[in-house]
Amino acid sequence: MPESTLVAKHYTHGSLVDAISRGIQAIGKTADTVDIDDLGPVDEFHIGGRIATASFLDQLDIDPAHHVLDVGCGLGGASRFAANKYGCRVTGVDLTQEYVDTGNVICQWLGLDEKINLESEDATQLPHPDETFERAYMLHVGMNIAEKQSLANELYRVIRSGGRLGIYDVMRVGDGELTFPVPWASEPRGSSVDPIEIYKSALKAAGFNILAERNRRDFALEFFAQLKSKAASADGPPPLGLHLLMGSTAAAKIGNMIENISRNVVAPVEIVAEKAV
Ligand SMILES: C[S@@+](CC[C@H](N)C(=O)[O-])C[C@H]1O[C@@H](n2cnc3c(N)ncnc32)[C@H](O)[C@@H]1O
């Protein structure tokens, strides 16, 4: 099975708009009254959710004139956060058609569909002309992409000179086998976790200069401990949460991530890079 089919199959839920609509109803809201903060716990599918996004995107110096690319946007939670906070225009691309469709529905609910367009595309073969975007970022996507060099080359091509790229991915930080399932793959076949050095050498070979890197290990362990305790509470997980995306194996995925990070096999790491003028 090609990597792209495997990825889309892994993430496809089947009735995500309905599941999120039920969650919205359970918190006493409707599609007309739900806001960006209500949706953060379900539409930001990466370690640390909205808190991680805010601190990560602040390093990219985004301004209202920018056209920003959200690479592997998923449901577009970070796209909406960026458009709302910085006033920029955002294009999101993702392989999973259901995420793109659901994300565009949510943009309409929130009145952000003029500023944001989510498209069904492969990040390694983008349809956009050279130098389309002032900024690009990627949140927890590279773990599904084996060809890091093709990815880096393609991102370099679509970013303008002087533009910035931010990556926040789960990366290999030590030896040892990963325990599966994890949120991005049910088994090793769907996983392409690489060390930070591979990312950095692909980015440098594409032409980027590396500006910063940050390991978010402790923050990640705290995030998963909170997720685990919410899921185990007497009331069960909250109506809107990542369990809606991770399905019946959510508890195993959370437990395995706590283990994989605690054993120092992987950690979420940020890299900020620049395409020189
Ligand atoms: C863990 S989710 C993260 C989604 C989103 N970035 C977020 O943080 O909420 C990974 C996403 O990457 C997408 N993806 C994986 N490989 C991709 C590729 N080659 N091109 C575009 N999207 C891809 C998947 O479809 C999935 O939506």
The ligand as an ORCA input file, in Angstrom:
! r2SCAN-3c Opt
* xyz 0 1
  C      -1.022     13.851     13.853
  S      -1.887     14.617     12.565
  C      -1.520     16.334     12.855
  C      -2.536     17.240     12.206
  C      -2.318     18.718     12.436
  N      -1.029     19.164     11.982
  C      -2.500     19.043     13.891
  O      -1.484     19.255     14.574
  O      -3.640     19.068     14.358
  C      -0.873     14.263     11.129
  C      -1.493     14.770      9.839
  O      -0.520     14.734      8.799
  C      -1.188     14.400      7.606
  N      -0.167     13.921      6.655
  C       0.676     12.879      6.780
  N       1.481     12.770      5.708
  C       1.150     13.785      4.878
  C       1.621     14.216      3.598
  N       2.588     13.572      2.935
  N       1.043     15.306      3.045
  C       0.044     15.968      3.673
  N      -0.446     15.598      4.885
  C       0.092     14.524      5.475
  C      -2.189     13.362      8.030
  O      -3.197     13.186      7.091
  C      -2.671     13.955      9.352
  O      -3.762     14.798      9.172
*
